[in-house]
Amino acid sequence: MAVCMICSASVYIGTPTEEGGAKTTGVASSIVFLMFLFAFFYKPSWGGLLFAVTMSARVQNFSNAIVNQIFPLILNKIGFKSMYMFAGINVLLAGFVWLFIPETKGMALEDMDTLLEALAMLKKE
């Protein structure tokens, strides 16, 4: 992707500008081709990751909106005892992470593939 950006900038900067500030059709076609080539490499690399991060952020924002709407009601009803409820939720979430989210620190990508395949097989059973 970086090579595509460097090449497109070099093509634009390194070619003469015609009268009126335009570039030739060949220069424009080269830059368009380089942008398509950039997209070709972008989609299978960063493209999917950004979609997953966006979906995670949307779910988190939706959940936060729900909590923000019900928290004042709970606080008015039971006062600061509501903090015990949220503490309990945090303990449950910590237990969920401890039991069901695999540790990936220090693992190679190939090891992760094997681990995730094993987890998928366990879910099928």
Secondary structure, DSSP 8 states (H G I E B T S, - for coil): -HHHHHHHHHHHHHS---TTS---HHHHHHHHHHHHHHHHHHIIIIIHHHHHHHHHHHHHHHHHHHHHHHHHHHHHHHGGGHHHHHHHHHHHHHHHHHHHS---TT--HHHHHHHHHHHHHHHH-
